[in-house]
Amino acid sequence: MERRKFLQNGALAGISALALGGVGNAAQAAPGNSAGSGEGKPFNMNYGPHDGMFKNSAGGDFLDQIRYMHDQGFRSIEDNGMLGRPPAEQSKIGELLNKLGMQMGVFVVDTGNNWKTSLTTGKQDFKDAFLKTCEASVETAKRCNAKWATVVPGYFERNLPMGVQTAHVVDALRRGAEIFEPHGLVMVLEPLSDNPDLFLRTAAQSFEICKAVNSPSCKILYDIYHMQRNTGNLIPVMDWCWEEIAYIQIGDNPGRKEPGTGEINYKNIFKHLHEKGYKGVLGMEHGIAGKGKDGEAALIKAYRDADNFL
């Protein structure tokens, strides 16, 4: 699944949400409520589901889904499309998260240019659009209590040397970091594997860029699914780049579904992160292998199994 389609599906799930009754009733009817051992107990690691992941068990309303996530032991959420939600809805989500003691994970700094040749060109109009979206992202983050926002620098500019493209990206990110820093907001750069046109491909490349930007508001989003596809060697690469990694995302490979559906040893990775003292969010940016309530119950069980490393 391409990331753009994933984001579109997530946004549509949020925009079309209709309240289907109280989460208590939904949870009573849901097989996910008894999925796996440790029902309702917080996980060892801080996993963050997305809007729509539990729509069959909790209904279409995202607020009800968040309550259901909390009941299952999750203590964070992600919402790539948060920036596009009405401000009043952003505030309601932030208020509910605060009430439940949950954390807001990443949302995407979506300029409309993330999936085209943009920041690598050095053109002022692309830079201006990025900085304007950074300013809007600060306001969104205040409403939903977010601390991280995903940045995708766009595609390669094939007519420019790599060093020149990198300098253009660094310049734009420095300006964006200046906007974020006073508010304690961190842009996390995500190297991706969706297609060969994407400029940012590896954790090592992202590490180099973060060092050049030299700001506490510019760090790495280490998406395990994408890094498995692009480089593999997941734990050593993670360790090499650790001082610049601020956020982790999950997805098994192949298929980009929950842990246990592919080749990645997630129990070992979660144990490694726990031993390193990682307390941040692990975003569940993936699909679900099964269908309906049973698929959602299996998703919870998969996380209970992978989280059972102590």
QUILIN-V442974 format. One record per pair of residues at least 12 apart in sequence whose C-alpha atoms are under 10 Angstrom apart, sorted by the first residue. I is the first residue (numbers start at 0). J is the second residue. If there is no record, write none. Layout:
BEGIN
{{I:J} {I:J}}
END
This chain:
BEGIN
{{0:193} {0:254} {0:255} {0:256} {0:285} {0:286} {1:191} {1:192} {1:193} {1:194} {1:255} {2:114} {2:191} {2:192} {2:193} {2:194} {2:284} {2:285} {3:113} {3:114} {3:193} {5:79} {5:284} {5:285} {5:286} {6:78} {6:79} {6:80} {6:107} {6:284} {7:79} {7:80} {8:50} {8:51} {8:80} {9:49} {9:50} {9:51} {9:52} {9:78} {9:79} {9:80} {9:81} {9:284} {10:50} {10:51} {10:78} {10:79} {10:80} {10:81} {10:83} {10:84} {11:50} {11:51} {11:80} {12:49} {12:50} {12:51} {12:52} {12:54} {12:59} {12:60} {12:61} {13:49} {13:50} {13:51} {13:59} {13:60} {13:61} {13:62} {13:78} {13:80} {13:81} {13:84} {14:59} {14:60} {14:61} {14:80} {14:83} {14:84} {14:85} {15:59} {15:60} {15:61} {16:50} {16:51} {16:54} {16:58} {16:59} {16:60} {16:61} {16:62} {17:58} {17:59} {17:60} {17:61} {18:57} {18:58} {18:59} {18:60} {18:61} {18:62} {18:63} {19:54} {19:57} {19:58} {19:59} {19:60} {19:63} {20:57} {20:58} {20:59} {20:60} {20:63} {21:57} {21:58} {21:60} {21:62} {21:63} {21:66} {21:67} {22:56} {22:57} {22:58} {22:60} {22:62} {22:63} {22:64} {22:65} {22:66} {22:67} {22:70} {23:57} {23:63} {23:66} {23:67} {23:70} {24:56} {24:57} {25:54} {25:55} {25:56} {25:57} {25:58} {25:63} {25:64} {25:67} {26:56} {26:57} {26:58} {26:63} {26:64} {26:66} {26:67} {26:68} {26:70} {26:71} {27:56} {27:57} {28:56} {28:57} {28:292} {29:53} {29:55} {29:56} {29:57} {29:67} {29:291} {29:292} {29:293} {29:295} {29:296} {30:56} {30:291} {30:292} {30:293} {30:294} {30:295} {30:296} {30:297} {31:53} {31:55} {31:56} {31:57} {31:67} {31:71} {31:292} {31:293} {31:294} {31:295} {31:296} {31:297} {31:298} {31:299} {31:300} {32:56} {32:67} {32:68} {32:70} {32:71} {32:292} {32:295} {32:296} {32:299} {33:71} {33:296} {33:299} {33:300} {34:71} {34:293} {34:295} {34:296} {34:297} {34:298} {34:299} {34:300} {34:301} {34:303} {35:71} {35:296} {35:297} {35:298} {35:299} {35:300} {35:301} {35:302} {35:303} {35:304} {36:299} {36:300} {36:303} {36:304} {36:307} {37:71} {37:72} {37:300} {37:303} {38:70} {38:71} {38:72} {38:299} {38:300} {38:303} {39:67} {39:68} {39:69} {39:70} {39:71} {39:72} {39:73} {40:69} {40:70} {40:71} {40:72} {40:73} {40:303} {41:69} {41:70} {41:71} {41:72} {41:73} {41:74} {41:303} {42:71} {42:72} {42:73} {42:74} {42:302} {42:303} {42:306} {42:307} {43:72} {43:73} {43:269} {43:270} {43:273} {43:278} {43:303} {43:306} {43:307} {43:308} {43:309} {44:73} {44:74} {44:269} {44:270} {44:272} {44:273} {44:277} {44:278} {44:279} {44:280} {44:281} {44:302} {44:306} {44:307} {45:72} {45:73} {45:74} {45:75} {45:76} {45:101} {45:102} {45:277} {45:278} {45:279} {45:280} {45:281} {45:282} {45:306} {46:72} {46:73} {46:74} {46:75} {46:76} {46:77} {46:102} {46:104} {46:247} {46:248} {46:249} {46:279} {46:280} {46:281} {46:282} {46:283} {46:302} {46:306} {47:68} {47:73} {47:74} {47:75} {47:76} {47:77} {47:78} {47:101} {47:102} {47:103} {47:104} {47:105} {47:248} {47:249} {47:279} {47:280} {47:281} {47:282} {47:283} {47:284} {48:64} {48:65} {48:68} {48:73} {48:74} {48:75} {48:76} {48:77} {48:78} {48:104} {48:281} {48:282} {48:283} {48:284} {48:285} {49:61} {49:64} {49:65} {49:68} {49:75} {49:76} {49:77} {49:78} {49:79} {49:104} {49:282} {49:283} {49:284} {49:285} {49:286} {50:62} {50:64} {50:65} {50:76} {50:77} {50:78} {50:79} {50:80} {51:64} {51:286} {52:64} {52:68} {52:283} {52:284} {52:285} {52:286} {52:287} {52:291} {52:294} {52:295} {52:298} {53:65} {53:67} {53:68} {53:287} {53:291} {53:292} {53:294} {53:295} {53:296} {53:298} {53:299} {54:67} {54:291} {54:292} {54:295} {55:290} {55:291} {55:292} {55:293} {55:294} {55:295} {56:291} {56:292} {56:293} {56:294} {56:295} {56:296} {57:292} {61:88} {61:92} {62:88} {62:91} {62:92} {62:95} {62:96} {63:95} {65:92} {65:95} {65:96} {65:99} {65:101} {66:95} {66:96} {66:99} {66:101} {68:101} {68:299} {69:96} {69:99} {69:100} {69:101} {70:99} {71:296} {71:299} {72:299} {72:303} {73:101} {73:102} {73:299} {74:96} {74:99} {74:100} {74:101} {74:102} {74:103} {74:280} {75:96} {75:99} {75:100} {75:101} {75:102} {75:103} {75:104} {75:279} {75:280} {75:281} {75:282} {75:283} {76:96} {76:101} {76:102} {76:103} {76:104} {76:105} {76:106} {76:280} {76:281} {76:282} {76:283} {77:102} {77:103} {77:104} {77:105} {77:106} {77:107} {77:145} {77:248} {77:280} {77:281} {77:282} {77:283} {77:284} {78:103} {78:104} {78:105} {78:106} {78:107} {78:282} {78:284} {79:104} {79:105} {79:106} {79:107} {79:108} {79:109} {79:148} {79:149} {79:284} {80:105} {80:106} {80:107} {80:108} {80:109} {81:105} {81:106} {81:107} {81:108} {81:109} {81:136} {81:139} {81:140} {81:143} {81:145} {82:106} {82:107} {82:108} {82:109} {82:132} {82:135} {82:136} {82:137} {82:138} {82:139} {82:140} {82:148} {83:106} {83:107} {83:108} {83:109} {83:136} {83:139} {84:139} {85:139} {86:138} {86:139} {86:142} {86:143} {87:142} {88:142} {88:143} {89:138} {89:139} {89:140} {89:141} {89:142} {89:143} {89:144} {90:139} {90:140} {90:141} {90:142} {90:143} {90:144} {91:142} {91:143} {92:142} {92:143} {92:144} {93:139} {93:140} {93:141} {93:142} {93:143} {93:144} {93:145} {94:142} {94:143} {94:144} {95:143} {96:143} {96:144} {97:143} {97:144} {102:143} {102:144} {102:145} {102:146} {102:279} {102:280} {103:140} {103:143} {103:144} {103:145} {103:146} {103:147} {103:280} {104:143} {104:144} {104:145} {104:146} {104:147} {104:148} {104:149} {104:246} {104:247} {104:279} {104:280} {104:281} {104:282} {105:140} {105:145} {105:146} {105:147} {105:148} {105:149} {105:150} {105:185} {105:186} {105:187} {105:220} {105:246} {105:247} {105:248} {105:280} {105:281} {105:282} {106:136} {106:139} {106:140} {106:145} {106:146} {106:147} {106:148} {106:149} {106:150} {106:186} {107:136} {107:147} {107:148} {107:149} {107:150} {107:151} {107:186} {107:187} {108:129} {108:130} {108:132} {108:133} {108:134} {108:135} {108:136} {108:137} {108:147} {108:148} {108:149} {108:150} {108:151} {108:186} {108:187} {109:128} {109:129} {109:132} {109:133} {109:136} {109:148} {109:149} {109:150} {109:151} {110:125} {110:126} {110:127} {110:128} {110:129} {110:130} {110:131} {110:132} {110:133} {110:150} {110:151} {110:152} {111:125} {111:128} {111:129} {111:132} {111:153} {112:125} {112:128} {112:129} {112:151} {112:152} {112:153} {112:154} {113:129} {113:150} {113:151} {113:152} {113:153} {113:154} {113:197} {114:151} {114:152} {114:153} {114:154} {114:196} {114:197} {115:152} {115:153} {115:154} {115:155} {115:156} {115:196} {115:197} {115:198} {116:152} {116:153} {116:154} {116:155} {116:156} {116:157} {116:196} {116:197} {116:198} {117:129} {117:152} {117:153} {117:154} {117:155} {117:156} {117:167} {117:168} {117:198} {118:151} {118:152} {118:153} {118:154} {118:155} {118:156} {118:164} {118:165} {118:166} {118:167} {118:168} {118:169} {118:170} {118:171} {118:172} {118:198} {119:152} {119:153} {119:154} {119:155} {119:156} {119:157} {119:159} {119:161} {119:162} {119:163} {119:164} {119:165} {119:166} {119:167} {119:168} {119:169} {119:170} {119:171} {119:198} {120:153} {120:154} {120:155} {120:156} {120:157} {120:158} {120:159} {120:163} {120:164} {120:165} {120:166} {120:167} {120:168} {121:156} {121:163} {121:164} {121:165} {121:166} {121:167} {121:168} {121:169} {121:170} {121:171} {122:167} {123:171} {125:171} {126:167} {126:168} {126:170} {126:171} {126:172} {126:174} {126:175} {127:171} {127:174} {129:150} {129:152} {129:171} {129:172} {129:174} {129:175} {130:171} {130:172} {130:174} {130:175} {130:176} {130:177} {130:178} {131:175} {131:178} {132:175} {133:148} {133:150} {133:174} {133:175} {133:176} {133:177} {133:178} {133:179} {133:186} {134:175} {134:178} {134:179} {136:148} {136:178} {136:179} {136:184} {136:186} {137:178} {137:179} {137:180} {137:181} {137:182} {137:183} {137:184} {137:185} {138:182} {140:182} {140:183} {140:184} {141:182} {141:184} {144:184} {145:183} {145:184} {145:185} {146:179} {146:182} {146:183} {146:184} {146:185} {146:186} {146:216} {147:179} {147:183} {147:184} {147:185} {147:186} {147:187} {147:216} {147:217} {147:218} {147:220} {147:245} {147:246} {147:280} {148:179} {148:184} {148:185} {148:186} {148:187} {148:188} {148:216} {148:217} {148:220} {148:246} {149:185} {149:186} {149:187} {149:188} {149:189} {149:218} {149:219} {149:220} {149:246} {150:172} {150:185} {150:186} {150:187} {150:188} {150:189} {150:190} {150:217} {150:218} {150:219} {150:220} {151:186} {151:187} {151:188} {151:189} {151:190} {151:191} {151:197} {151:198} {151:199} {152:165} {152:168} {152:169} {152:171} {152:172} {152:188} {152:189} {152:190} {152:197} {152:198} {152:199} {153:168} {153:196} {153:197} {153:198} {153:199} {154:194} {154:195} {154:196} {154:197} {154:198} {154:199} {155:195} {155:196} {155:197} {155:198} {155:199} {156:196} {156:197} {156:198} {157:196} {161:198} {164:198} {165:198} {165:199} {165:204} {165:207} {165:208} {165:211} {166:208} {166:211} {166:212} {168:198} {168:199} {168:208} {168:212} {169:207} {169:208} {169:209} {169:210} {169:211} {169:212} {169:213} {170:211} {170:212} {171:212} {172:186} {172:188} {172:208} {172:209} {172:211} {172:212} {172:213} {172:214} {172:216} {172:217} {173:209} {173:211} {173:212} {173:213} {173:214} {173:216} {173:217} {174:212} {175:212} {175:216} {175:217} {176:212} {176:213} {176:214} {176:215} {176:216} {176:217} {176:218} {177:214} {177:215} {177:216} {177:217} {178:216} {179:214} {179:215} {179:216} {179:217} {180:214} {180:215} {180:216} {180:217} {181:216} {182:216} {183:215} {183:216} {184:215} {184:216} {184:217} {185:214} {185:215} {185:216} {185:217} {185:218} {185:219} {185:245} {185:246} {186:214} {186:215} {186:216} {186:217} {186:218} {186:219} {186:220} {186:245} {186:246} {187:205} {187:209} {187:216} {187:217} {187:218} {187:219} {187:220} {187:221} {187:243} {187:244} {187:245} {187:246} {187:247} {188:202} {188:205} {188:206} {188:208} {188:209} {188:217} {188:218} {188:219} {188:220} {188:221} {188:244} {188:245} {188:246} {189:201} {189:202} {189:205} {189:218} {189:219} {189:220} {189:221} {189:222} {189:225} {189:226} {189:246} {189:247} {189:248} {190:202} {190:203} {190:204} {190:205} {190:219} {190:220} {190:221} {190:222} {190:225} {190:226} {190:229} {191:220} {191:221} {191:222} {191:224} {191:225} {191:226} {191:228} {191:229} {192:222} {192:224} {192:225} {192:226} {192:227} {192:228} {192:229} {192:230} {193:225} {193:228} {193:229} {200:225} {200:226} {200:229} {200:230} {201:221} {201:225} {201:226} {201:229} {201:230} {201:236} {202:219} {202:220} {202:221} {202:222} {202:225} {202:226} {202:229} {202:230} {202:233} {202:236} {202:237} {202:239} {202:240} {202:241} {202:243} {202:244} {203:219} {203:230} {203:236} {203:237} {203:239} {203:240} {204:240} {205:217} {205:218} {205:219} {205:220} {205:221} {205:240} {205:243} {205:244} {206:218} {206:219} {206:239} {206:240} {206:241} {206:242} {206:243} {206:244} {207:240} {207:243} {208:243} {209:243} {209:244} {210:243} {215:243} {215:245} {216:245} {217:243} {217:244} {217:245} {218:242} {218:243} {218:244} {218:245} {218:246} {219:240} {219:241} {219:242} {219:243} {219:244} {219:245} {219:246} {219:247} {220:243} {220:244} {220:245} {220:246} {220:247} {220:248} {220:282} {221:233} {221:236} {221:237} {221:240} {221:241} {221:243} {221:244} {221:245} {221:246} {221:247} {221:248} {221:249} {221:281} {222:246} {222:247} {222:248} {222:249} {222:250} {222:281} {222:282} {222:283} {222:284} {223:237} {223:247} {223:248} {223:249} {223:250} {223:251} {223:252} {223:263} {223:265} {223:268} {223:281} {224:248} {224:249} {224:250} {224:251} {224:252} {224:253} {224:254} {224:255} {224:256} {224:263} {224:284} {224:285} {225:248} {225:249} {225:250} {225:251} {225:252} {225:255} {227:250} {227:251} {227:252} {227:253} {227:262} {227:263} {228:252} {228:253} {231:263} {233:263} {233:268} {234:267} {234:268} {234:271} {234:272} {237:272} {238:271} {238:272} {238:275} {241:275} {245:277} {245:279} {245:280} {246:277} {246:278} {246:279} {246:280} {246:281} {246:282} {247:272} {247:277} {247:279} {247:280} {247:281} {247:282} {247:283} {247:284} {248:280} {248:281} {248:282} {248:283} {248:284} {248:285} {249:265} {249:281} {249:282} {249:283} {249:284} {249:285} {250:263} {250:265} {250:282} {250:283} {250:284} {250:285} {250:286} {250:287} {251:263} {251:264} {251:265} {251:284} {251:285} {251:286} {254:285} {254:286} {254:287} {254:288} {255:284} {255:285} {255:286} {255:287} {255:288} {256:283} {256:284} {256:285} {256:286} {256:287} {256:288} {256:289} {256:298} {257:283} {257:284} {257:285} {257:286} {257:287} {257:288} {257:289} {257:297} {257:298} {257:299} {257:300} {257:301} {257:302} {257:305} {258:283} {258:285} {258:287} {258:288} {258:298} {258:300} {258:301} {258:302} {258:303} {258:304} {258:305} {258:306} {259:298} {259:301} {259:302} {259:304} {259:305} {260:287} {260:288} {260:301} {264:305} {265:302} {265:304} {265:305} {265:306} {265:308} {266:302} {266:303} {266:304} {266:305} {266:306} {266:307} {266:308} {266:309} {267:305} {267:306} {267:307} {267:308} {268:305} {268:306} {268:308} {269:281} {269:305} {269:306} {269:307} {269:308} {270:305} {270:306} {270:307} {270:308} {270:309} {271:308} {273:308} {273:309} {286:298}}
END
